Amino acid sequence: MTVRVVVTADNHLNRYVARMPAARLDERRTRLRQAFRQVVDGAVAERADLVVLAGDTFDALDPRNLERAAFANFLAQLRDAGIAVVAVGGNHDSPRQTTDHGGYAPFDEFAEAGLLHYLGKPGGPGELEHVVLNLGGQRILIAGASWSAVGIDGGDPLAAANLPSLVDGAPDWTVVVTHASIEGHSFPGSFEPVVKRDTIAALGADVFIAGHVHHSFTTTIATADGRPCQVLVPGATEWMTFGEMSGKPGFWIMELRADGTRSLQCKPITPQARVTLEVTGVELQPVGLGGLRPDVETATEVLLSRIASRENPDALATMRIHGPVAREVYEGLNLSAVQEAGVKGFFTFDLDASGLVPEGIAVPGVSLERRSQAEEIAATVDTMRGQATDAEREFLERAFDLIAPYFVGGSDRAFTSDQSDASAATRPVDEGVQA
């Protein structure tokens, strides 16, 4: 007699991605539903007895009707296959207070329809919310706690929790499910609830499952009476950020046997491709100025070539340009052309040039000293004057005269109507004018 359990978490159905075009966002959400479908299809194919959803099944408290309908269809498929479903809420799909959707989570409507068991009470003192299921000829106690913000400063949301006492005898297996980081396996530098290993030991469960961290992890912790507790962090079913690419998304199959033994198997899910392009300033600097770029190639062409070498219309891509470059290289970059090429070459493309600075490399005839805001504007006006008509030059000079006093220290630049002559002068700063 064996109970087969499928464990999944952090599916993030209906996930929102900033700056992603609407049509592509719809496609991306379709990929997330397809990943969850692989979990459901896997549970049916493996003839599972139980599916455990360890939080953040949805990315928000108010998923679109499309995601709700798809999820209802998945649950109906599991029900028809005779597979029970138990769920806890995560930090994305649990209400923080009763004013959030009346305190109701997306799971509540499916629980009330009898499609799943929802352990929606957050972690805290006292007995954990639970359900007892007879599966595969064995009696399984599943106790759970949804996300709790009580320990948001790194506290333990289950420190004062305990397992329920059953009046009709001990179960064959005790499983605890929650959504929180586990001590030693959390997001670096985060301030969030962390379940201590001592807490897991004190609870005394046979299996401890925790969603939230998107990288999978397994270990065993000895309980207070010396029994091994199997700890499982299933991870996400898709890459949600570029920082997750070192892990493999998927779901897990756990077997709980009548003789007290158990086994774990990971079922990987192929994620949507991601491409990370890193370009340093020295790669954009020409060889003649101590860099790596051939003198016959422009810095923009280097970036376009890098995109062309990795382009994949199915991949989410990001390009990060960073480091010092000569000012003439910096000002010669056509980032609009780079952005356009990236958008054409990938599913989505994010360009980050915030780390690229025109400083740090000595270039003959080019000053790399840090300029004030007024000096930068003056330099820009100088450049624009060279291609302007007389009327446009007059407009530029008048505009500069109006805005220069708004910058601390003003400017020491004055412009004449003669394009070839820009004489120095001192401009008074009106201290009564504030930006």
N, C-alpha and C positions, 0 to 999 in steps of 0.2 A: 504494500500500500504506500503510494507516493503522492504527495501534494506538489503539483507543479505551479510555481508562482512567477508571473512576469512582472518585473519592476521597471518603472520608468519615471522620469521627472523632468522638469524644466523644458517642456515642449513649446511653451510660449506661443500658442496659437493666437493669431490676430496681432502679432508683434508689429509695433510701429518703428520705423527707421527714419530718423531725421534726414531731411534733404533728398530723400529718395523720391523720384517722380511717381505719380499716382499709379500709372500703368505698371511700372516695375515693382512697386510696393504690392500690388495685387498678385503679381507673379511670385514674389518672394513669400507672401503668405500662403500661396498655393504649395510651395515647396515645404513649408512647415507642416501643413496638413498632410502632405504626402509622407513625411517622416513619421507622423503619428499613425498614419494608416499602416505603415510597416510594422509598428508595434502591435496593432490590432490583428493584422493578418498573421503575424508571427505567433501571437497567443492562440489563435484558432488552429494554425498549422501544428503547433506543438501540443495541442490538446491541453492547454493550461486549465487549472481549476480556479485561479485567482489572478486578477491584475491589480497591482498597487500603483496608485498615482501619488507621487511624493511631492506635490506642490508645483505651482507655476505652470499648470497645464495651460492656462490662459495668460496672456501678457498684461491683462488689465481687468478691472472689475466689470467693465462694460464692453465685452467683446461684441463684434458685429453679429447680426442675425445669421450671416453666412457661416461663421465659425460655430455658433450655437447649434445650427441645423446639422452641420457636419459632425459635431461631437455627439449629438443625439443619435445620429445614424451609426456612429462607431459603437456607442453603448448598446444599441439595439442588436448590432451584429454579435457583440459579446454575449448578450443575454440569450440570443437564439442558439448560441453555441454552448450554453450552460456554464458560462464563466462569470463568477462574481467579480465585482469591482469595489474597491475601497480607496477613498481619496482623502488627502488633507490639502489645505490651502497653503499657498506660498506667499511671499511678500508682494508679488504682483497681483494675485487674484484673491486676496483676503481683505475684508474691510478693516480699516484701522480703528473705526469707531462706528457707533450706531447711526451717525449722520451720513455715512457712506452707503448709499443705496439701501437705507433702512437697516444697515447691519447685515444685509444678505450678500452672499457670494454667488458667483455663477453656478457653483455646484449645488446650491440649495434647490433650485428648480428641478434638477435631474434627480436629486435624492427624494424629493417629494413625489416624483413620478415613479419611484421605485426602480430606477435604473442603476443606482449605485448607493453605497454606504458612505456618507460624508462625516468625517470626524472634524468638525469645524471649530471646536473649542480651542482657543490658543493655549499654549503651554503656561503652566502656573502651578501653585500649590494644590495638593490633593490628588485624587484619583484621575488618571487619564481617561478620556472618553474612549469607549471601546465597543467592539462587536465580536460575537462568537459565531464562528461558521463551522459547519460539519462538511469537510471536503476530503475526497479521496479516502474515506473511511477513517479520517482523523479529525480531532477537534482542535481548531485553531483560534486562539485569542489574539485579536489584532487591536492594540491600543494605539491611539494617535493624538497628536497635537498639531494644529495648524500654526502658521507663522505667528510669532509673538514679538511685538516691538518693545516688550518690557526690558529685554536685555540688549537694547540697541547700542549700549556703550560697551559691549563685550561681555555682558553678564550671561548667566546660564539660565535659559527659560525653563529648563526641566529640573533645576536643582532641588526643588521641593516637591516634585511630582512622584507618584508611585503607581504601581500596577494595581488594577482592581482585584479584589478577592472574589472568586466565584464560589457561590454556595453549593453548586452541584459538582464540585470536584475540580481538580487541576486539569488544564488543557494538555494536549500532547505537545503543542508548540505555542510559544508566546512571541509575538512579533510587535515591535514598537516602530511607528512611522512618524516622522516629523519633517519640518522644513527649516533647517538651520545649519550653520557651519559646525563642524566637529573639531575639537581641539587638535591642532596639528594639520588640519586640512581646511583652510579658509582662504578667502581672497586677501592677498597681501595688503597691509595697511588699512584694512576696512574696520569700521566701527559698527559691529552688528552682533546679534546673539550668537554665542558659541557654546555648544554642549560639551562639557568637560568629560574626559575619559572616565574619571571617577564616578560621574553621574551615571554613565552607561553601565558601569560595573555594578553600581548600587541598585539600579532598576532590576537587574537580574533576568532580562529577556534572553531568549535564544537567538533572536535576530533583531538588529537595530538598523533601520533604513532612514536615510536623511537626504532629502533633495536640497537644492539651493546652489551648491558649487557645481559648475558645469564640467569639471574634469572628474571622471570616475575614479573610485578608490575603494579598496577592500582591505580589511584587516580583521583580526580577532582580538577581543579584550576579555580577560578572565573576569567572571562575575564574582560577587562576594563569597559565593559558596564553591568557587573553583571551576565552574562550568565555562566552556568557551562561548562567548557571544559573537556571532557573525555580524560584522559592521559592513554595510554596503552604502556607498554613495553612487547612485547610478549614472550621474552626469546628465548632460543634455542630449537631445536627439538630433541636434543640428549645431553648427558653429553659429553663435549669436554675435560674436565680436572677433576682430582679427587677433586678439590676444589669446584666443582659445585654440589656435591651430596646432598646438603641440599635443592636444588630446584627441582621442577618437570618439566621436559621438555614437550613440546606440542605446540599446536597452539590455536588460539582464533576465536570464531564466534561472530561477532557484528551485532546487528540488529538496523537499523535506520528507525524509523517509521514516517509516514506522520504527526502524531500529535505532533512531536517534541520529543518524548520519545525514549529511546534507552536501549539496554541490552547487557550484555557481558557474554560469557560462555567459559570456558577453556576446551579444549579437550586434555587430557593427552596422551602422547606417552610413551610406556614402553621403557626405555633405555637399552642398553647393560649393563649387570651387571658389577659392579666394586667392588673390595675387597681391603681394606686397612688394612695392618697388622703392628701394632706398637709393637716393642719389646724394652724394656729398659735393660740397663746393669745389674740392680739388678735381673732381671729374668734369666739372664745368669750366675750370680754369684752363686756358690754352697752354700747350707745352712751352711756348715762348715766355710765359709768365710763371713757370714753375708748376703747372698743372698736368693733367693727363689728356686733355682734349687736343686732338690734332688741330693745328692752326688753320687748316682749310675748312674746318667744321665749326658751326656756331653752337653756342650753348643750348639754344632751343632745339637744334637738330639732334643733339645728344639725347635730350629728353624724349623727343619724338621717336628716335630709334629704339630707346629702351621700351617704350610702350609697344611699338610694332613687334619687338622680339618676344613679347609675352602676351599679346592680345588674345582674348578669349571671350567671345560674346556671352558665355554662360557664367563668367566669373565676376564676383564682386572684387573691385580693385581699389587700392589706395597707393598714392605716390607721395613720399615724404622727401622733401629737398631740404638739406640743412648744411650748415657750416659757412665759413667765411669765403667770400669771393671778391675780386676786384670790382670797384664800382662800375667800371665800364661793362663788365660782364653782367652784373646785376641789372643795370639799366637796359641792356640789350636783350634781356629775356622776353619772349612773347608767351606769357603764361596762358593767355586766352587760347592760343593755338594748341598748347599742351592740353588744356582742359577739354577742348573740342575733340582732339584726337583720342583722349581717354574715354570720353563718353561714347564715341563711335566704336572703340575697340573692346569695351567690356560691358557687362550687364549693368554695373554702376561703377562710377569712378569718383574718388575723392582726392583732391589735390591739396596738400599741405606744404606751403612754402614759408611758413611762419618762422622756421629755424634758419632760413637763409639770410645772411647779413653781409652787407658790403663793407666788411672791415677785416683787418688782420693780415692782409697781404700787401707788401709794398709794391706799388706800381708807379713807374716814372711818370711825372707830370699829372698824376691823379692823387688828390688828397683823400685819404681814408679816415680823416678825423670825423668824429660824431657831429652831426649838424643839429642845430636847433630847428624847431618847427618853422620859424620864419625863414631861416636859411634854406630849408628844403623847398619851401614855396617859392622863394626868390629864384632858386636854381631851376625850378620847373617853369616859372614865367620866362626866364632867360631862354630856355629851350623852345618854348612855344612862340616866342617873339620872332625867332629865326624863320618861322614858316608862316607868319601872320602878315596880313595887309596892314596898311597904316592905321586904318580904323580899328582893326582888331588889336594892334599893339597899344593904341590909346586906351582901349577898353581894359586890356590886361593891366596896364600901369595904374589906371584908376581903381580897379578892383583890388590890386595889391595895396595901394595906399589906404583903402578902407579896412582891410582885414589885418594888416600888420600890427596895429596897436593892440589887438586882442591877444597877442602872444607875449609872454613875459620877456621883457627886454627889447621888444619890438624888433626892428631890423636896421642894419646899417647900410642897406642897399637903396639906391635911388636910381630911377630910370629916366632916360631922356628919350626924345622922339627919334633920335638917331640910333638905328639898330646896332651900329658898331661901337657905340660909346655908352658905358654904364658907369657913371661917376659915383664916387662914394660920398655919402652925406649922412648926417645924423638926424634921425626922425624922433621927435619927442613922443613919449608914451603917455597916453591919457590915463592916469592912475584911477580916475573916476569911472572908467569903463571896465566892466568885468565880463569875462567870457561866460 
